[in-house]
Amino acid sequence: MLFVSPAYAQAAGTTGSAFDLMSILPLILIFVVFYFLLIRPQQKKVKDHRERISKVKRGDRIVTGGGIIGTVTRDLGPDEIQVEIAEGVRVKIVKATIADIRAKTEPVSSSRGNDEDNAEEEVEESKSASKQ
């Protein structure tokens, strides 16, 4: 019986524990690192993208996932918009395919018109002052 290995005799003498915290601790540590470095930032990015897409409105310049740049002309519902990609060429796209919003349109405010009038008055005043 020279073929019997002494390793069998050593393994039989050890006490087997069903749950060993030190053996599972590296797995828990790896999961925590993956969560903070990969999963959490990706979830934040998806949430931000979904929020930006929901705020897309008429007049915004967008880039689709395929790289097409266009201007939003109409909102067709919760999932679709109409985009003008060239003069007179309008296509329907799914909002989820929007990759980027290049230029947001500014909402028109009543005070903006007054500011322009005031700026024009200041320019006229400065011209008249420089002529004197």
KOLFITOR-425353 format. One record per residue (C-alpha): x, y, z; residue number from 1. Coordinates in Angstrom, 1 decimal. Example, Ala and Ser with C-alpha at 12.3 -4.5 7.8 and 13.67 -1.06 7.14 Angstrom:
// KOLFITOR-425353
<site><u>12.3</u><v>-4.5</v><w>7.8</w><n>1</n></site>
<site><u>13.7</u><v>-1.1</v><w>7.1</w><n>2</n></site>
// end
This chain:
// KOLFITOR-425353
<site><u>0.0</u><v>0.0</v><w>0.0</w><n>1</n></site>
<site><u>2.6</u><v>2.5</v><w>-1.0</w><n>2</n></site>
<site><u>0.0</u><v>4.3</v><w>-3.1</w><n>3</n></site>
<site><u>-1.8</u><v>5.9</v><w>-0.2</w><n>4</n></site>
<site><u>-1.0</u><v>9.6</v><w>0.1</w><n>5</n></site>
<site><u>-0.3</u><v>11.2</v><w>3.5</w><n>6</n></site>
<site><u>-2.5</u><v>14.1</v><w>2.5</w><n>7</n></site>
<site><u>-5.6</u><v>12.1</v><w>3.2</w><n>8</n></site>
<site><u>-4.6</u><v>11.5</v><w>6.8</w><n>9</n></site>
<site><u>-4.0</u><v>15.2</v><w>7.3</w><n>10</n></site>
<site><u>-7.3</u><v>16.3</v><w>5.8</w><n>11</n></site>
<site><u>-9.3</u><v>14.0</v><w>8.0</w><n>12</n></site>
<site><u>-7.9</u><v>15.5</v><w>11.2</w><n>13</n></site>
<site><u>-9.1</u><v>19.1</v><w>10.5</w><n>14</n></site>
<site><u>-12.4</u><v>20.4</v><w>11.9</w><n>15</n></site>
<site><u>-14.7</u><v>21.6</v><w>9.1</w><n>16</n></site>
<site><u>-16.6</u><v>24.8</v><w>9.7</w><n>17</n></site>
<site><u>-19.8</u><v>25.4</v><w>7.7</w><n>18</n></site>
<site><u>-19.3</u><v>29.2</v><w>7.7</w><n>19</n></site>
<site><u>-15.9</u><v>30.8</v><w>7.8</w><n>20</n></site>
<site><u>-16.0</u><v>34.6</v><w>7.7</w><n>21</n></site>
<site><u>-12.4</u><v>35.0</v><w>6.7</w><n>22</n></site>
<site><u>-12.9</u><v>33.0</v><w>3.5</w><n>23</n></site>
<site><u>-15.9</u><v>35.0</v><w>2.4</w><n>24</n></site>
<site><u>-14.6</u><v>38.5</v><w>3.4</w><n>25</n></site>
<site><u>-12.6</u><v>39.0</v><w>0.2</w><n>26</n></site>
<site><u>-15.7</u><v>38.4</v><w>-1.9</w><n>27</n></site>
<site><u>-17.7</u><v>40.9</v><w>0.1</w><n>28</n></site>
<site><u>-14.8</u><v>43.5</v><w>-0.2</w><n>29</n></site>
<site><u>-14.7</u><v>43.0</v><w>-4.0</w><n>30</n></site>
<site><u>-18.5</u><v>43.5</v><w>-4.3</w><n>31</n></site>
<site><u>-18.3</u><v>46.7</v><w>-2.3</w><n>32</n></site>
<site><u>-15.5</u><v>48.0</v><w>-4.5</w><n>33</n></site>
<site><u>-17.4</u><v>47.1</v><w>-7.7</w><n>34</n></site>
<site><u>-20.5</u><v>48.8</v><w>-6.3</w><n>35</n></site>
<site><u>-18.8</u><v>52.2</v><w>-5.6</w><n>36</n></site>
<site><u>-16.6</u><v>52.2</v><w>-8.7</w><n>37</n></site>
<site><u>-18.9</u><v>50.7</v><w>-11.3</w><n>38</n></site>
<site><u>-22.5</u><v>50.2</v><w>-10.4</w><n>39</n></site>
<site><u>-23.3</u><v>53.4</v><w>-8.5</w><n>40</n></site>
<site><u>-21.8</u><v>55.8</v><w>-11.0</w><n>41</n></site>
<site><u>-23.6</u><v>54.1</v><w>-13.9</w><n>42</n></site>
<site><u>-26.9</u><v>54.3</v><w>-12.0</w><n>43</n></site>
<site><u>-26.3</u><v>58.1</v><w>-11.5</w><n>44</n></site>
<site><u>-25.5</u><v>58.5</v><w>-15.2</w><n>45</n></site>
<site><u>-28.6</u><v>56.7</v><w>-16.3</w><n>46</n></site>
<site><u>-30.8</u><v>58.7</v><w>-13.9</w><n>47</n></site>
<site><u>-29.3</u><v>62.0</v><w>-15.2</w><n>48</n></site>
<site><u>-29.8</u><v>61.0</v><w>-18.8</w><n>49</n></site>
<site><u>-33.4</u><v>60.0</v><w>-18.2</w><n>50</n></site>
<site><u>-34.0</u><v>63.3</v><w>-16.5</w><n>51</n></site>
<site><u>-32.4</u><v>65.3</v><w>-19.3</w><n>52</n></site>
<site><u>-34.5</u><v>63.4</v><w>-22.0</w><n>53</n></site>
<site><u>-37.7</u><v>64.1</v><w>-20.1</w><n>54</n></site>
<site><u>-36.9</u><v>67.9</v><w>-20.3</w><n>55</n></site>
<site><u>-36.4</u><v>68.0</v><w>-24.1</w><n>56</n></site>
<site><u>-38.7</u><v>70.5</v><w>-25.7</w><n>57</n></site>
<site><u>-39.4</u><v>72.1</v><w>-29.0</w><n>58</n></site>
<site><u>-36.5</u><v>74.0</v><w>-30.4</w><n>59</n></site>
<site><u>-33.7</u><v>72.0</v><w>-28.7</w><n>60</n></site>
<site><u>-30.8</u><v>70.8</v><w>-30.8</w><n>61</n></site>
<site><u>-30.1</u><v>67.1</v><w>-30.1</w><n>62</n></site>
<site><u>-27.8</u><v>64.3</v><w>-31.2</w><n>63</n></site>
<site><u>-29.2</u><v>60.9</v><w>-31.7</w><n>64</n></site>
<site><u>-27.5</u><v>57.6</v><w>-30.8</w><n>65</n></site>
<site><u>-26.6</u><v>57.2</v><w>-34.5</w><n>66</n></site>
<site><u>-24.9</u><v>60.6</v><w>-34.6</w><n>67</n></site>
<site><u>-27.7</u><v>62.6</v><w>-36.4</w><n>68</n></site>
<site><u>-28.0</u><v>66.2</v><w>-35.3</w><n>69</n></site>
<site><u>-31.4</u><v>67.8</v><w>-35.5</w><n>70</n></site>
<site><u>-33.8</u><v>70.2</v><w>-34.0</w><n>71</n></site>
<site><u>-36.9</u><v>69.1</v><w>-32.1</w><n>72</n></site>
<site><u>-40.0</u><v>70.3</v><w>-33.9</w><n>73</n></site>
<site><u>-42.8</u><v>68.5</v><w>-32.0</w><n>74</n></site>
<site><u>-43.4</u><v>66.3</v><w>-29.0</w><n>75</n></site>
<site><u>-45.4</u><v>63.3</v><w>-30.1</w><n>76</n></site>
<site><u>-46.0</u><v>61.7</v><w>-26.7</w><n>77</n></site>
<site><u>-44.1</u><v>60.2</v><w>-23.8</w><n>78</n></site>
<site><u>-41.8</u><v>58.1</v><w>-26.0</w><n>79</n></site>
<site><u>-41.5</u><v>59.9</v><w>-29.4</w><n>80</n></site>
<site><u>-40.5</u><v>63.3</v><w>-30.8</w><n>81</n></site>
<site><u>-40.3</u><v>64.7</v><w>-34.3</w><n>82</n></site>
<site><u>-36.9</u><v>66.0</v><w>-35.3</w><n>83</n></site>
<site><u>-35.9</u><v>68.2</v><w>-38.3</w><n>84</n></site>
<site><u>-32.6</u><v>66.9</v><w>-39.5</w><n>85</n></site>
<site><u>-32.4</u><v>69.0</v><w>-42.7</w><n>86</n></site>
<site><u>-34.5</u><v>71.8</v><w>-44.3</w><n>87</n></site>
<site><u>-38.0</u><v>70.2</v><w>-44.6</w><n>88</n></site>
<site><u>-36.8</u><v>66.7</v><w>-43.6</w><n>89</n></site>
<site><u>-38.6</u><v>65.6</v><w>-40.4</w><n>90</n></site>
<site><u>-38.3</u><v>62.2</v><w>-38.8</w><n>91</n></site>
<site><u>-39.8</u><v>60.6</v><w>-35.7</w><n>92</n></site>
<site><u>-37.4</u><v>59.2</v><w>-33.2</w><n>93</n></site>
<site><u>-37.7</u><v>57.4</v><w>-29.9</w><n>94</n></site>
<site><u>-36.7</u><v>59.7</v><w>-27.0</w><n>95</n></site>
<site><u>-34.5</u><v>57.0</v><w>-25.5</w><n>96</n></site>
<site><u>-32.2</u><v>57.2</v><w>-28.6</w><n>97</n></site>
<site><u>-31.2</u><v>60.8</v><w>-27.7</w><n>98</n></site>
<site><u>-27.5</u><v>60.7</v><w>-26.9</w><n>99</n></site>
<site><u>-26.9</u><v>64.4</v><w>-26.2</w><n>100</n></site>
<site><u>-28.7</u><v>67.7</v><w>-26.0</w><n>101</n></site>
<site><u>-26.5</u><v>70.3</v><w>-27.7</w><n>102</n></site>
<site><u>-28.4</u><v>73.5</v><w>-27.3</w><n>103</n></site>
<site><u>-31.4</u><v>74.1</v><w>-25.0</w><n>104</n></site>
<site><u>-33.8</u><v>76.8</v><w>-25.9</w><n>105</n></site>
<site><u>-34.3</u><v>79.6</v><w>-23.4</w><n>106</n></site>
<site><u>-37.9</u><v>80.2</v><w>-22.2</w><n>107</n></site>
<site><u>-39.1</u><v>83.6</v><w>-23.2</w><n>108</n></site>
<site><u>-39.5</u><v>85.9</v><w>-20.2</w><n>109</n></site>
<site><u>-41.3</u><v>89.3</v><w>-20.1</w><n>110</n></site>
<site><u>-38.3</u><v>91.0</v><w>-18.4</w><n>111</n></site>
<site><u>-36.0</u><v>90.1</v><w>-21.4</w><n>112</n></site>
<site><u>-37.9</u><v>92.5</v><w>-23.7</w><n>113</n></site>
<site><u>-37.5</u><v>95.3</v><w>-21.2</w><n>114</n></site>
<site><u>-33.8</u><v>94.6</v><w>-20.9</w><n>115</n></site>
<site><u>-33.4</u><v>94.9</v><w>-24.6</w><n>116</n></site>
<site><u>-35.3</u><v>98.2</v><w>-24.6</w><n>117</n></site>
<site><u>-33.1</u><v>99.5</v><w>-21.8</w><n>118</n></site>
<site><u>-30.0</u><v>98.4</v><w>-23.7</w><n>119</n></site>
<site><u>-31.1</u><v>100.2</v><w>-26.8</w><n>120</n></site>
<site><u>-31.8</u><v>103.3</v><w>-24.8</w><n>121</n></site>
<site><u>-28.3</u><v>103.1</v><w>-23.2</w><n>122</n></site>
<site><u>-26.7</u><v>102.7</v><w>-26.7</w><n>123</n></site>
<site><u>-28.6</u><v>105.8</v><w>-28.0</w><n>124</n></site>
<site><u>-27.6</u><v>107.8</v><w>-24.9</w><n>125</n></site>
<site><u>-23.9</u><v>106.9</v><w>-25.3</w><n>126</n></site>
<site><u>-24.0</u><v>107.8</v><w>-29.0</w><n>127</n></site>
<site><u>-25.5</u><v>111.2</v><w>-28.3</w><n>128</n></site>
<site><u>-23.0</u><v>111.8</v><w>-25.4</w><n>129</n></site>
<site><u>-20.1</u><v>111.0</v><w>-27.7</w><n>130</n></site>
<site><u>-21.3</u><v>113.4</v><w>-30.4</w><n>131</n></site>
<site><u>-21.4</u><v>116.3</v><w>-28.0</w><n>132</n></site>
// end
